[in-house]
Amino acid sequence: MNKKVEIVKLTSGEISALWSTYMGDSIVVCVMTHFIETYTDPEILPILEETIHVAKKHMNEVEELFIKEKIAVPEAFKVEKHVVSKAPKLFSDMFYMQYLLQMCRVGISSHTTSFTISAREDVRKMYKDFIDEASQVYNDVVHLMQEKGTFVRMPLMNYPTEIDFIEKDKFLTGWFGRRRSLLGIEVAHLMINAVQNELGKATCAGFSQVAQEQEIRDYFLRGGHLCKHILNSIHDVLGESDVPISMSWDQSVTNSKVAPFSDQLMLFIIGVLSNLGMITYGTGLSVTMRRDISAMYANFIIKAGAYGEDGMDLMIERRWMEQPPQFTNRNQSANQD
């Protein structure tokens, strides 16, 4: 079995997944380094240390595999280059926990996707372990947040007590007149997107205070306004069905004017959040059964996509965007010969 694994080359999907994992975990190591330097609640330290340990372990395993396969290891984000040592605290401990919670959710989802697109046994085993480790951190974060009373649960609903079937096509409408009440699955995804935009709004607020370049600072301010717009739209839909609104984290940002991270890292983090937004909006769109909500999600995707593209342009202009793995351009190679 080992000999068979050695002669089977990695697929494009496996290389891309591993590359993305390495990049993502390098960001985690950078962010956790600042969090560990600035935390105030001793109860969160073990989880921060556990998270950075897991991220470094993942990076080491991917790097070893890349070296073995003679694949270039990404430069990614190095702590000594992108983290300002001993910088003042930019976010509160509550933000740290919320950030960890969302990071674990993203990790579990992305590792699961990577597992399902991988063919080689060693890569599948690697991602199975990554899923288990990310799940353990997630459980630890949820447990601590529940103990502290800061974990936001999904709204409660009455238990269905009988089987029923949809009889009218008005079930799908929502443009005019009285709209039907939200389905449980619709509320769940609206809440996920609300919490995610609360995180994005707080992150943009903090980064806009400390970014070195004015153009990048303005970009973060624009991101905060976009998150606020999306949050207001989601809250309006939830409010129509008397669903409790998620909490605000504006108080999670301190008054510090000193950047804990490089502009390059902060810009990349916001880009990741923009991409994540489009993914979660698309998932919400796929499960909603009201046309007005479908249109709302489609609008969110367009706006988040345009915002993310502008951020990528800023990175490309500054030569900050590392090239992901891609297929060889045969036409270009032929013209060079």
C-alpha positions as CSV (number, residue, x, y, z in Angstrom):
1,M,0.0,0.0,0.0
2,N,2.8,2.4,0.9
3,K,4.5,1.8,-2.5
4,K,1.3,2.5,-4.3
5,V,0.8,5.8,-2.5
6,E,4.3,6.9,-3.4
7,I,3.9,6.5,-7.1
8,V,0.4,8.2,-7.3
9,K,0.8,11.9,-8.0
10,L,-1.3,14.5,-6.2
11,T,-4.2,15.7,-8.2
12,S,-4.9,19.4,-8.9
13,G,-7.7,19.4,-6.3
14,E,-5.4,17.9,-3.6
15,I,-2.6,20.4,-4.4
16,S,-5.0,23.3,-4.3
17,A,-6.6,22.1,-1.1
18,L,-3.2,21.6,0.7
19,W,-2.0,25.0,-0.6
20,S,-5.1,26.7,0.8
21,T,-4.8,24.9,4.1
22,Y,-1.2,26.0,4.5
23,M,-2.1,29.7,3.7
24,G,-5.1,29.6,6.0
25,D,-3.2,28.1,8.9
26,S,-0.4,30.6,8.5
27,I,-3.0,33.4,9.1
28,V,-4.2,31.5,12.2
29,V,-0.7,31.4,13.6
30,C,-0.2,35.1,13.1
31,V,-3.6,36.1,14.6
32,M,-3.2,33.8,17.6
33,T,0.2,35.2,18.2
34,H,-1.3,38.6,18.8
35,F,-4.2,37.2,20.8
36,I,-1.8,35.3,23.1
37,E,0.3,38.4,23.7
38,T,-2.7,40.5,24.6
39,Y,-5.4,38.3,26.2
40,T,-6.7,39.4,29.6
41,D,-8.9,36.5,30.6
42,P,-6.7,33.6,31.7
43,E,-9.5,31.1,30.9
44,I,-9.1,31.6,27.2
45,L,-5.4,31.1,27.1
46,P,-5.5,27.3,26.9
47,I,-7.8,27.5,23.8
48,L,-5.6,30.1,22.1
49,E,-2.5,27.9,22.7
50,E,-4.3,24.8,21.5
51,T,-5.4,26.6,18.4
52,I,-1.9,27.8,17.5
53,H,-0.5,24.4,18.2
54,V,-3.0,22.7,15.8
55,A,-2.3,25.3,13.1
56,K,1.4,24.9,13.3
57,K,1.0,21.1,13.2
58,H,-1.1,21.3,10.0
59,M,1.5,23.6,8.4
60,N,4.3,21.2,9.2
61,E,2.4,18.2,7.8
62,V,1.6,20.0,4.6
63,E,5.1,21.4,4.2
64,E,6.6,17.9,4.7
65,L,4.3,16.5,2.0
66,F,5.1,19.3,-0.4
67,I,8.9,18.8,0.1
68,K,8.5,15.1,-0.5
69,E,6.5,15.7,-3.7
70,K,8.9,18.5,-4.8
71,I,6.2,21.1,-4.7
72,A,7.1,24.7,-3.9
73,V,6.1,25.6,-0.3
74,P,4.0,28.8,-0.2
75,E,5.6,31.9,1.4
76,A,2.3,32.5,3.1
77,F,2.4,34.8,6.2
78,K,5.3,34.6,8.6
79,V,4.9,35.9,12.2
80,E,8.2,37.8,12.1
81,K,7.1,39.7,9.0
82,H,3.4,40.3,9.5
83,V,2.9,40.5,13.3
84,V,3.9,43.6,15.3
85,S,5.3,42.2,18.5
86,K,3.9,43.7,21.7
87,A,1.4,45.8,19.8
88,P,-1.5,47.1,22.0
89,K,-4.7,45.1,22.2
90,L,-7.0,45.9,19.3
91,F,-9.9,43.6,20.1
92,S,-11.6,42.4,23.3
93,D,-11.4,38.9,24.6
94,M,-15.0,38.4,23.6
95,F,-14.0,39.1,20.0
96,Y,-11.2,36.6,20.3
97,M,-13.7,33.9,21.2
98,Q,-16.1,34.9,18.4
99,Y,-13.2,34.9,16.0
100,L,-12.1,31.4,17.1
101,L,-15.7,30.2,16.8
102,Q,-16.1,31.3,13.2
103,M,-12.6,30.2,12.3
104,C,-13.3,26.7,13.5
105,R,-16.6,26.6,11.6
106,V,-14.7,27.6,8.4
107,G,-11.9,25.1,9.1
108,I,-14.3,22.2,9.6
109,S,-16.2,23.0,6.4
110,S,-13.1,23.5,4.3
111,H,-11.3,20.4,5.6
112,T,-14.4,18.4,4.9
113,T,-14.5,19.6,1.3
114,S,-10.8,18.9,1.0
115,F,-11.4,15.4,2.4
116,T,-14.1,14.7,-0.2
117,I,-12.1,15.8,-3.2
118,S,-9.0,13.9,-2.2
119,A,-8.2,10.5,-3.7
120,R,-4.9,9.6,-2.1
121,E,-5.1,7.7,1.1
122,D,-2.5,9.7,2.9
123,V,-4.2,13.0,2.0
124,R,-7.6,11.7,3.1
125,K,-6.1,10.5,6.4
126,M,-4.5,13.9,6.9
127,Y,-7.8,15.8,6.4
128,K,-9.7,13.3,8.6
129,D,-7.2,14.2,11.4
130,F,-7.6,17.9,10.6
131,I,-11.4,17.7,10.8
132,D,-11.1,15.9,14.2
133,E,-8.7,18.5,15.6
134,A,-10.7,21.5,14.4
135,S,-13.8,19.9,15.8
136,Q,-12.1,19.5,19.2
137,V,-11.1,23.2,19.3
138,Y,-14.7,24.1,18.3
139,N,-16.1,22.0,21.1
140,D,-13.7,23.7,23.6
141,V,-14.6,27.2,22.4
142,V,-18.4,26.5,22.5
143,H,-18.1,25.0,26.0
144,L,-16.2,28.0,27.4
145,M,-18.5,30.5,25.7
146,Q,-21.5,28.7,27.2
147,E,-20.0,28.8,30.6
148,K,-19.4,32.6,30.2
149,G,-22.9,33.2,28.8
150,T,-21.6,34.6,25.5
151,F,-22.5,31.8,23.1
152,V,-25.4,32.9,20.8
153,R,-27.7,30.0,20.2
154,M,-30.1,29.7,17.3
155,P,-33.7,30.9,18.2
156,L,-36.1,28.4,19.7
157,M,-39.2,27.3,17.8
158,N,-42.3,25.2,18.5
159,Y,-41.7,21.5,17.9
160,P,-43.6,20.2,14.9
161,T,-46.3,17.9,16.3
162,E,-47.9,16.6,13.1
163,I,-47.0,16.0,9.4
164,D,-48.3,18.6,7.0
165,F,-48.0,19.3,3.2
166,I,-47.8,22.6,1.3
167,E,-51.0,23.4,-0.5
168,K,-50.6,26.8,-2.0
169,D,-48.0,28.3,-4.3
170,K,-48.0,31.4,-2.1
171,F,-45.5,29.5,0.0
172,L,-42.7,30.6,-2.5
173,T,-43.8,34.2,-2.8
174,G,-42.6,37.2,-0.8
175,W,-42.6,40.2,-3.1
176,F,-45.9,41.7,-2.2
177,G,-48.6,41.4,0.5
178,R,-48.4,39.3,3.6
179,R,-45.3,37.0,3.7
180,R,-45.4,33.6,5.3
181,S,-43.4,33.0,8.5
182,L,-39.8,32.0,8.1
183,L,-38.9,28.3,8.0
184,G,-36.5,27.0,10.7
185,I,-33.8,26.4,8.1
186,E,-34.2,29.9,6.7
187,V,-33.8,31.4,10.1
188,A,-30.7,29.3,10.8
189,H,-28.9,30.6,7.7
190,L,-30.0,34.2,8.3
191,M,-28.6,34.0,11.8
192,I,-25.3,32.4,10.5
193,N,-24.9,35.3,8.0
194,A,-25.8,37.9,10.7
195,V,-23.2,36.6,13.1
196,Q,-20.6,36.5,10.3
197,N,-21.3,40.1,9.3
198,E,-21.1,41.2,13.0
199,L,-17.6,39.7,13.0
200,G,-16.8,41.3,9.6
201,K,-18.1,44.7,10.9
202,A,-16.0,44.6,14.0
203,T,-12.9,43.4,12.1
204,C,-13.2,46.2,9.6
205,A,-13.7,48.7,12.3
206,G,-10.5,47.6,14.1
207,F,-8.4,47.4,11.0
208,S,-9.6,50.8,9.7
209,Q,-8.2,52.4,12.9
210,V,-4.7,51.1,12.4
211,A,-4.0,50.5,8.7
212,Q,-0.9,52.4,7.5
213,E,-2.1,53.3,4.0
214,Q,-5.1,55.6,3.7
215,E,-6.4,53.8,0.6
216,I,-6.5,50.5,2.6
217,R,-8.0,52.3,5.6
218,D,-10.8,53.6,3.3
219,Y,-11.3,50.1,2.0
220,F,-11.8,48.7,5.5
221,L,-14.3,51.5,6.3
222,R,-16.2,50.6,3.1
223,G,-16.3,47.0,4.3
224,G,-17.8,48.0,7.6
225,H,-20.5,50.0,5.8
226,L,-21.3,47.0,3.6
227,C,-21.5,44.6,6.6
228,K,-23.9,47.1,8.3
229,H,-26.1,47.3,5.2
230,I,-26.3,43.5,5.0
231,L,-27.0,43.2,8.8
232,N,-29.8,45.7,8.5
233,S,-31.4,43.8,5.6
234,I,-31.2,40.5,7.6
235,H,-32.5,42.1,10.7
236,D,-35.5,43.4,8.8
237,V,-36.4,39.9,7.5
238,L,-36.0,38.4,10.9
239,G,-38.0,41.1,12.6
240,E,-41.0,40.5,10.3
241,S,-41.3,37.0,11.9
242,D,-40.5,38.3,15.4
243,V,-37.2,36.4,15.5
244,P,-34.7,37.7,18.1
245,I,-31.8,39.7,16.6
246,S,-28.2,38.8,17.2
247,M,-26.0,40.8,19.5
248,S,-23.7,43.6,18.4
249,W,-20.0,43.5,18.9
250,D,-19.1,47.2,18.4
251,Q,-17.7,47.2,21.9
252,S,-15.2,44.6,20.9
253,V,-12.8,47.1,19.3
254,T,-10.4,49.1,21.5
255,N,-9.2,52.6,20.9
256,S,-5.7,51.5,19.9
257,K,-4.2,53.2,16.8
258,V,-1.2,50.8,16.6
259,A,-1.5,48.0,14.0
260,P,-0.9,44.5,15.4
261,F,-0.6,43.2,11.8
262,S,0.8,44.3,8.5
263,D,-1.5,45.9,6.0
264,Q,-0.9,43.0,3.7
265,L,-2.2,40.5,6.3
266,M,-5.2,42.6,7.3
267,L,-6.1,43.0,3.7
268,F,-5.9,39.3,3.1
269,I,-8.0,38.5,6.2
270,I,-10.7,40.8,4.9
271,G,-10.5,39.1,1.5
272,V,-11.0,35.7,3.2
273,L,-14.1,37.1,5.1
274,S,-15.5,38.4,1.8
275,N,-15.1,35.0,0.1
276,L,-16.6,33.3,3.1
277,G,-19.5,35.7,2.9
278,M,-20.2,34.7,-0.7
279,I,-20.1,31.0,0.3
280,T,-22.6,31.4,3.1
281,Y,-24.9,33.6,1.1
282,G,-24.9,31.0,-1.6
283,T,-25.7,28.3,0.9
284,G,-28.5,30.4,2.3
285,L,-29.8,31.0,-1.2
286,S,-29.9,27.3,-1.9
287,V,-32.2,26.5,1.1
288,T,-34.6,29.5,1.1
289,M,-38.1,29.0,-0.3
290,R,-39.1,32.7,-0.4
291,R,-38.4,34.7,-3.5
292,D,-37.7,38.0,-1.7
293,I,-35.0,36.3,0.5
294,S,-33.5,34.6,-2.6
295,A,-33.2,38.0,-4.3
296,M,-31.7,39.5,-1.1
297,Y,-29.0,36.8,-1.0
298,A,-28.2,37.2,-4.7
299,N,-27.7,40.9,-4.1
300,F,-25.4,40.2,-1.2
301,I,-23.3,37.9,-3.4
302,I,-22.9,40.6,-6.0
303,K,-21.9,43.2,-3.5
304,A,-19.5,41.0,-1.6
305,G,-18.0,39.8,-4.8
306,A,-17.4,43.4,-6.0
307,Y,-15.9,44.3,-2.7
308,G,-13.6,41.3,-2.6
309,E,-12.4,41.9,-6.1
310,D,-11.5,45.5,-5.2
311,G,-9.5,44.2,-2.3
312,M,-7.7,41.7,-4.6
313,D,-6.8,44.6,-6.9
314,L,-5.2,46.4,-4.0
315,M,-3.1,43.4,-3.2
316,I,-2.1,42.7,-6.8
317,E,-1.1,46.4,-7.3
318,R,1.3,46.0,-4.3
319,R,2.5,42.5,-5.3
320,W,1.1,41.1,-2.2
321,M,-1.0,38.4,-3.8
322,E,0.7,35.0,-3.9
323,Q,-0.2,32.9,-7.0
324,P,-2.3,29.8,-6.2
325,P,-1.4,26.6,-8.0
326,Q,-2.6,26.6,-11.6
327,F,-2.5,24.5,-14.7
328,T,0.2,25.2,-17.3
329,N,-0.8,27.6,-20.1
330,R,0.1,25.3,-23.1
331,N,-0.5,28.1,-25.6
332,Q,1.8,30.4,-23.8
333,S,4.5,27.7,-23.5
334,A,4.2,27.0,-27.2
335,N,4.7,30.6,-28.1
336,Q,7.8,30.9,-26.0
337,D,9.5,27.9,-27.7
